Amino acid sequence: MYFYWAIIAPILPALAIFLSGVLIKEKKRLRLILLSIICVFNIYVSFNLINIFRRDYNGDFSIFPLINYVVYLIIVNVIFFSMSFLILMKFDTIKENRFINSIKSFFCKLKKNLFILNETTDICISILLLFCLLYLVGFLNNYIHEFGHAMADVLVGTYYIEIRIHLFLQGWASGYLLGSDEFLYLKANIISFGGLVAECLFASISLFIILRKKEKSGFTWLLSIVISMLFLNRVALYFTFPQFFNIRSDVLSLVNTGWDPWILFFMFFPFLIMTFVLTLKLMSRFYKTSLRSKKKFLMIYFLSLTIYIVVLNVLKLIDEFITPLISFSFY
């Protein structure tokens, strides 16, 4: 089972706009964040517009032909700007709204429950919440990675056909290479590196914003660790070793275009060491400043990470071997 980018694309910024309006207390900061969300969404949109124009030009029509997609995006942008304007205009009223306050208290309770480990029930709830956090960040990581490939397709003058994201968080961006043979290898290399660059940029900017806060809560430190592990460490591992085990990956695609496996290993191995050091430093700071009497939380965190990896692999096996046997298809 997988999702199409056309369905996901407007949902993520819509959720971000709503949650920003609920959770952010300062109006000035909220205004900046809402404008940033809409700007990022429209950068994404501009790449899709170029992409669909090229597909239409080449007779390779997508789920949204260009004219329909433009109308669709105008409607989505009007909704986003209206939502943002309404939130800012009714800022004080929204903050006093009982429903909004209940959502805010719900998120505050979730953050608190992550670190409560007194009873067995508390530990199970903490593991479940950590799993959900890992899955959400993992989904975002996968989406940004695949869009990085798609964006690279557009930048090199070709186009992509679709972005797929499976429930077990494996995805790909299938594209179509255009141009003369002498530039095809160069384009293929840029596209292969696109996912890495997009992930690293997003993770670096996110960590800069999160760690820039003067007063950091336990959840702030935890989120920085999750981003570091699922973005930076994962992508470094993904680009360092798979070529030696013939695992299907971007780095194997690079080897197939003529890269020496050992050159790629020595390129990414120092980066892998750096990311591990950064993650350990974040964990050390988290341990010293936030855990106090809850120091077994790190063990619970790694248990949740293990469960997360196992569940994703089980979902992959179900999707590969059981889903095709079901007559009703989700594809």
KEFIGU-494486 format. One record per residue (C-alpha): x, y, z; residue number from 1; residue in three letters. Coordinates in nm, 3 decimals, padded with zeros to 5 digits. Layout:
REM KEFIGU-494486
SITE       X       Y       Z num residuo
SITE       X       Y       Z NUM     ALA
...
REM end
This chain:
REM KEFIGU-494486
SITE       X       Y       Z num residuo
SITE  00.000  00.000  00.000   1     MET
SITE  00.131  00.348 -00.076   2     TYR
SITE  00.026  00.711 -00.088   3     PHE
SITE  00.043  00.947 -00.384   4     TYR
SITE  00.213  01.286 -00.344   5     TRP
SITE -00.093  01.464 -00.494   6     ALA
SITE -00.306  01.350 -00.197   7     ILE
SITE -00.042  01.412  00.072   8     ILE
SITE  00.094  01.746 -00.049   9     ALA
SITE -00.182  01.979  00.084  10     PRO
SITE -00.248  01.776  00.402  11     ILE
SITE  00.093  01.832  00.565  12     LEU
SITE  00.095  02.217  00.544  13     PRO
SITE -00.275  02.226  00.646  14     ALA
SITE -00.192  02.029  00.962  15     LEU
SITE  00.114  02.247  01.024  16     ALA
SITE -00.097  02.565  00.995  17     ILE
SITE -00.361  02.431  01.236  18     PHE
SITE -00.112  02.301  01.495  19     LEU
SITE  00.090  02.624  01.477  20     SER
SITE -00.227  02.821  01.552  21     GLY
SITE -00.304  02.594  01.847  22     VAL
SITE  00.039  02.553  02.005  23     LEU
SITE  00.227  02.880  01.941  24     ILE
SITE  00.162  03.153  02.199  25     LYS
SITE  00.323  03.460  02.039  26     GLU
SITE  00.140  03.630  01.751  27     LYS
SITE  00.458  03.767  01.588  28     LYS
SITE  00.623  03.425  01.587  29     ARG
SITE  00.303  03.261  01.464  30     LEU
SITE  00.282  03.505  01.170  31     ARG
SITE  00.637  03.420  01.066  32     LEU
SITE  00.574  03.045  01.090  33     ILE
SITE  00.247  03.059  00.892  34     LEU
SITE  00.413  03.260  00.614  35     LEU
SITE  00.706  03.014  00.613  36     SER
SITE  00.472  02.714  00.579  37     ILE
SITE  00.288  02.873  00.286  38     ILE
SITE  00.617  02.978  00.118  39     CYS
SITE  00.764  02.625  00.151  40     VAL
SITE  00.443  02.477  00.012  41     PHE
SITE  00.455  02.712 -00.288  42     ASN
SITE  00.820  02.627 -00.358  43     ILE
SITE  00.704  02.265 -00.370  44     TYR
SITE  00.417  02.375 -00.596  45     VAL
SITE  00.649  02.559 -00.837  46     SER
SITE  00.852  02.241 -00.892  47     PHE
SITE  00.533  02.045 -00.955  48     ASN
SITE  00.412  02.307 -01.205  49     LEU
SITE  00.736  02.285 -01.404  50     ILE
SITE  00.720  01.906 -01.379  51     ASN
SITE  00.361  01.882 -01.505  52     ILE
SITE  00.433  02.131 -01.786  53     PHE
SITE  00.717  01.905 -01.907  54     ARG
SITE  00.496  01.596 -01.880  55     ARG
SITE  00.217  01.762 -02.078  56     ASP
SITE  00.468  01.886 -02.335  57     TYR
SITE  00.599  01.530 -02.381  58     ASN
SITE  00.249  01.382 -02.398  59     GLY
SITE  00.298  01.199 -02.067  60     ASP
SITE -00.011  01.319 -01.879  61     PHE
SITE -00.019  01.296 -01.501  62     SER
SITE -00.310  01.257 -01.260  63     ILE
SITE -00.340  01.639 -01.284  64     PHE
SITE -00.304  01.792 -01.633  65     PRO
SITE -00.147  02.139 -01.608  66     LEU
SITE -00.464  02.355 -01.627  67     ILE
SITE -00.650  02.142 -01.372  68     ASN
SITE -00.350  02.148 -01.139  69     TYR
SITE -00.322  02.528 -01.156  70     VAL
SITE -00.691  02.563 -01.058  71     VAL
SITE -00.642  02.307 -00.779  72     TYR
SITE -00.340  02.498 -00.640  73     LEU
SITE -00.517  02.834 -00.652  74     ILE
SITE -00.803  02.686 -00.446  75     ILE
SITE -00.556  02.527 -00.196  76     VAL
SITE -00.362  02.855 -00.159  77     ASN
SITE -00.683  03.053 -00.104  78     VAL
SITE -00.779  02.807  00.172  79     ILE
SITE -00.432  02.827  00.333  80     PHE
SITE -00.421  03.209  00.327  81     PHE
SITE -00.778  03.227  00.460  82     SER
SITE -00.694  02.985  00.742  83     MET
SITE -00.381  03.182  00.833  84     SER
SITE -00.558  03.520  00.815  85     PHE
SITE -00.845  03.392  01.029  86     LEU
SITE -00.608  03.246  01.291  87     ILE
SITE -00.414  03.575  01.314  88     LEU
SITE -00.727  03.796  01.319  89     MET
SITE -00.897  03.583  01.585  90     LYS
SITE -00.574  03.507  01.774  91     PHE
SITE -00.699  03.605  02.123  92     ASP
SITE -01.039  03.441  02.072  93     THR
SITE -00.876  03.118  01.951  94     ILE
SITE -00.649  03.106  02.255  95     LYS
SITE -00.954  03.128  02.484  96     GLU
SITE -01.156  02.871  02.288  97     ASN
SITE -01.240  02.563  02.496  98     ARG
SITE -01.184  02.320  02.207  99     PHE
SITE -00.843  02.472  02.122 100     ILE
SITE -00.741  02.463  02.488 101     ASN
SITE -00.839  02.097  02.511 102     SER
SITE -00.619  02.017  02.208 103     ILE
SITE -00.332  02.215  02.361 104     LYS
SITE -00.367  02.035  02.695 105     SER
SITE -00.387  01.702  02.509 106     PHE
SITE -00.047  01.766  02.344 107     PHE
SITE  00.101  01.886  02.674 108     CYS
SITE -00.021  01.566  02.840 109     LYS
SITE  00.129  01.355  02.559 110     LEU
SITE  00.468  01.522  02.602 111     LYS
SITE  00.453  01.465  02.977 112     LYS
SITE  00.344  01.101  02.944 113     ASN
SITE  00.648  01.025  02.729 114     LEU
SITE  00.869  01.058  03.037 115     PHE
SITE  00.645  00.895  03.300 116     ILE
SITE  00.783  00.547  03.375 117     LEU
SITE  00.645  00.468  03.723 118     ASN
SITE  00.420  00.173  03.635 119     GLU
SITE  00.421 -00.096  03.362 120     THR
SITE  00.121  00.080  03.204 121     THR
SITE  00.317  00.407  03.196 122     ASP
SITE  00.608  00.232  03.022 123     ILE
SITE  00.373  00.082  02.758 124     CYS
SITE  00.215  00.423  02.693 125     ILE
SITE  00.560  00.581  02.665 126     SER
SITE  00.673  00.314  02.414 127     ILE
SITE  00.353  00.365  02.209 128     LEU
SITE  00.398  00.744  02.203 129     LEU
SITE  00.766  00.709  02.110 130     LEU
SITE  00.672  00.470  01.828 131     PHE
SITE  00.418  00.724  01.696 132     CYS
SITE  00.680  01.002  01.712 133     LEU
SITE  00.936  00.784  01.530 134     LEU
SITE  00.680  00.690  01.264 135     TYR
SITE  00.574  01.053  01.201 136     LEU
SITE  00.934  01.175  01.175 137     VAL
SITE  01.022  00.869  00.964 138     GLY
SITE  00.734  00.942  00.727 139     PHE
SITE  00.845  01.306  00.694 140     LEU
SITE  01.204  01.191  00.638 141     ASN
SITE  01.094  00.955  00.360 142     ASN
SITE  00.873  01.217  00.198 143     TYR
SITE  01.153  01.478  00.194 144     ILE
SITE  01.401  01.220  00.062 145     HIS
SITE  01.178  01.121 -00.229 146     GLU
SITE  01.084  01.478 -00.307 147     PHE
SITE  01.459  01.556 -00.311 148     GLY
SITE  01.496  01.305 -00.596 149     HIS
SITE  01.192  01.453 -00.772 150     ALA
SITE  01.325  01.809 -00.730 151     MET
SITE  01.660  01.697 -00.876 152     ALA
SITE  01.469  01.554 -01.175 153     ASP
SITE  01.316  01.896 -01.238 154     VAL
SITE  01.645  02.085 -01.184 155     LEU
SITE  01.834  01.878 -01.443 156     VAL
SITE  01.567  01.947 -01.705 157     GLY
SITE  01.377  01.617 -01.692 158     THR
SITE  01.059  01.525 -01.502 159     TYR
SITE  00.931  01.274 -01.248 160     TYR
SITE  00.621  01.059 -01.286 161     ILE
SITE  00.519  00.998 -00.926 162     GLU
SITE  00.634  00.987 -00.565 163     ILE
SITE  00.534  00.674 -00.372 164     ARG
SITE  00.549  00.623  00.003 165     ILE
SITE  00.460  00.282  00.145 166     HIS
SITE  00.309  00.222  00.488 167     LEU
SITE  00.639  00.056  00.585 168     PHE
SITE  00.810  00.385  00.494 169     LEU
SITE  00.992  00.280  00.183 170     GLN
SITE  00.942  00.504 -00.116 171     GLY
SITE  01.070  00.603 -00.453 172     TRP
SITE  01.033  00.880 -00.705 173     ALA
SITE  01.005  00.732 -01.052 174     SER
SITE  01.135  00.972 -01.317 175     GLY
SITE  01.203  01.004 -01.686 176     TYR
SITE  01.547  01.107 -01.809 177     LEU
SITE  01.560  01.347 -02.104 178     LEU
SITE  01.859  01.480 -02.294 179     GLY
SITE  02.160  01.366 -02.495 180     SER
SITE  02.358  01.056 -02.395 181     ASP
SITE  02.667  01.253 -02.288 182     GLU
SITE  02.472  01.416 -02.001 183     PHE
SITE  02.260  01.118 -01.893 184     LEU
SITE  02.515  00.986 -01.639 185     TYR
SITE  02.561  01.334 -01.490 186     LEU
SITE  02.185  01.377 -01.458 187     LYS
SITE  02.148  01.031 -01.303 188     ALA
SITE  02.417  01.119 -01.044 189     ASN
SITE  02.251  01.447 -00.951 190     ILE
SITE  01.916  01.271 -00.912 191     ILE
SITE  02.072  00.999 -00.693 192     SER
SITE  02.225  01.263 -00.463 193     PHE
SITE  01.900  01.466 -00.455 194     GLY
SITE  01.744  01.268 -00.169 195     GLY
SITE  02.058  01.297  00.046 196     LEU
SITE  02.088  01.673 -00.005 197     VAL
SITE  01.717  01.737  00.069 198     ALA
SITE  01.727  01.528  00.389 199     GLU
SITE  02.046  01.685  00.520 200     CYS
SITE  01.926  02.040  00.450 201     LEU
SITE  01.594  01.981  00.624 202     PHE
SITE  01.758  01.810  00.925 203     ALA
SITE  02.024  02.081  00.960 204     SER
SITE  01.771  02.367  00.946 205     ILE
SITE  01.535  02.185  01.186 206     SER
SITE  01.812  02.116  01.438 207     LEU
SITE  01.933  02.477  01.414 208     PHE
SITE  01.582  02.607  01.491 209     ILE
SITE  01.518  02.354  01.771 210     ILE
SITE  01.858  02.394  01.943 211     LEU
SITE  01.850  02.773  01.911 212     ARG
SITE  01.582  02.789  02.180 213     LYS
SITE  01.732  02.920  02.504 214     LYS
SITE  01.511  02.713  02.733 215     GLU
SITE  01.490  02.355  02.610 216     LYS
SITE  01.240  02.106  02.748 217     SER
SITE  01.291  01.730  02.760 218     GLY
SITE  01.072  01.696  02.449 219     PHE
SITE  01.290  01.949  02.262 220     THR
SITE  01.602  01.742  02.330 221     TRP
SITE  01.418  01.420  02.242 222     LEU
SITE  01.295  01.563  01.910 223     LEU
SITE  01.647  01.676  01.820 224     SER
SITE  01.776  01.321  01.887 225     ILE
SITE  01.498  01.163  01.676 226     VAL
SITE  01.568  01.401  01.384 227     ILE
SITE  01.943  01.337  01.409 228     SER
SITE  01.896  00.958  01.414 229     MET
SITE  01.625  00.923  01.149 230     LEU
SITE  01.760  01.185  00.910 231     PHE
SITE  02.138  01.224  00.950 232     LEU
SITE  02.244  00.884  01.088 233     ASN
SITE  02.003  00.689  00.867 234     ARG
SITE  02.107  00.866  00.547 235     VAL
SITE  02.477  00.828  00.635 236     ALA
SITE  02.432  00.453  00.688 237     LEU
SITE  02.225  00.435  00.370 238     TYR
SITE  02.508  00.587  00.165 239     PHE
SITE  02.804  00.414  00.335 240     THR
SITE  02.751  00.036  00.328 241     PHE
SITE  02.472 -00.094  00.093 242     PRO
SITE  02.696 -00.112 -00.218 243     GLN
SITE  02.905 -00.387 -00.054 244     PHE
SITE  02.597 -00.603  00.012 245     PHE
SITE  02.427 -00.530 -00.321 246     ASN
SITE  02.127 -00.376 -00.141 247     ILE
SITE  01.894 -00.175 -00.362 248     ARG
SITE  01.965  00.188 -00.278 249     SER
SITE  02.072  00.527 -00.414 250     ASP
SITE  02.437  00.444 -00.349 251     VAL
SITE  02.403  00.123 -00.554 252     LEU
SITE  02.255  00.336 -00.836 253     SER
SITE  02.570  00.552 -00.816 254     LEU
SITE  02.790  00.240 -00.838 255     VAL
SITE  02.594  00.132 -01.147 256     ASN
SITE  02.674  00.466 -01.314 257     THR
SITE  03.049  00.409 -01.268 258     GLY
SITE  03.135  00.515 -00.910 259     TRP
SITE  03.386  00.302 -00.724 260     ASP
SITE  03.224  00.152 -00.407 261     PRO
SITE  03.529  00.232 -00.194 262     TRP
SITE  03.534  00.597 -00.302 263     ILE
SITE  03.172  00.629 -00.191 264     LEU
SITE  03.253  00.451  00.136 265     PHE
SITE  03.539  00.689  00.222 266     PHE
SITE  03.327  00.989  00.116 267     MET
SITE  03.042  00.904  00.354 268     PHE
SITE  03.219  00.724  00.640 269     PHE
SITE  03.355  01.049  00.798 270     PRO
SITE  03.005  01.196  00.769 271     PHE
SITE  02.868  00.886  00.946 272     LEU
SITE  03.117  00.931  01.233 273     ILE
SITE  03.025  01.301  01.262 274     MET
SITE  02.653  01.227  01.281 275     THR
SITE  02.706  00.960  01.548 276     PHE
SITE  02.916  01.204  01.753 277     VAL
SITE  02.647  01.472  01.718 278     LEU
SITE  02.373  01.227  01.824 279     THR
SITE  02.577  01.112  02.126 280     LEU
SITE  02.632  01.474  02.229 281     LYS
SITE  02.260  01.544  02.204 282     LEU
SITE  02.189  01.232  02.411 283     MET
SITE  02.446  01.333  02.669 284     SER
SITE  02.292  01.680  02.704 285     ARG
SITE  01.943  01.528  02.720 286     PHE
SITE  02.060  01.283  02.987 287     TYR
SITE  02.217  01.554  03.203 288     LYS
SITE  01.954  01.827  03.173 289     THR
SITE  01.619  01.651  03.140 290     SER
SITE  01.610  01.291  03.261 291     LEU
SITE  01.706  01.331  03.630 292     ARG
SITE  01.521  01.047  03.809 293     SER
SITE  01.392  00.901  03.479 294     LYS
SITE  01.730  00.786  03.352 295     LYS
SITE  01.599  00.450  03.231 296     LYS
SITE  01.410  00.648  02.964 297     PHE
SITE  01.701  00.607  02.721 298     LEU
SITE  01.660  00.228  02.745 299     MET
SITE  01.286  00.272  02.671 300     ILE
SITE  01.375  00.496  02.376 301     TYR
SITE  01.603  00.234  02.217 302     PHE
SITE  01.344 -00.038  02.284 303     LEU
SITE  01.088  00.176  02.098 304     SER
SITE  01.334  00.232  01.814 305     LEU
SITE  01.384 -00.147  01.787 306     THR
SITE  01.006 -00.205  01.785 307     ILE
SITE  00.972  00.065  01.518 308     TYR
SITE  01.226 -00.110  01.292 309     ILE
SITE  01.066 -00.453  01.350 310     VAL
SITE  00.712 -00.322  01.277 311     VAL
SITE  00.827 -00.157  00.953 312     LEU
SITE  00.983 -00.486  00.839 313     ASN
SITE  00.667 -00.680  00.929 314     VAL
SITE  00.456 -00.428  00.732 315     LEU
SITE  00.695 -00.471  00.439 316     LYS
SITE  00.654 -00.852  00.448 317     LEU
SITE  00.273 -00.817  00.467 318     ILE
SITE  00.274 -00.576  00.174 319     ASP
SITE  00.503 -00.799 -00.031 320     GLU
SITE  00.349 -01.141  00.033 321     PHE
SITE -00.005 -01.102  00.174 322     ILE
SITE -00.152 -00.788  00.012 323     THR
SITE -00.119 -00.929 -00.345 324     PRO
SITE -00.337 -01.227 -00.237 325     LEU
SITE -00.625 -00.996 -00.136 326     ILE
SITE -00.876 -00.937 -00.416 327     SER
SITE -00.948 -00.577 -00.308 328     PHE
SITE -00.640 -00.376 -00.399 329     SER
SITE -00.529 -00.056 -00.227 330     PHE
SITE -00.295  00.036 -00.514 331     TYR
REM end
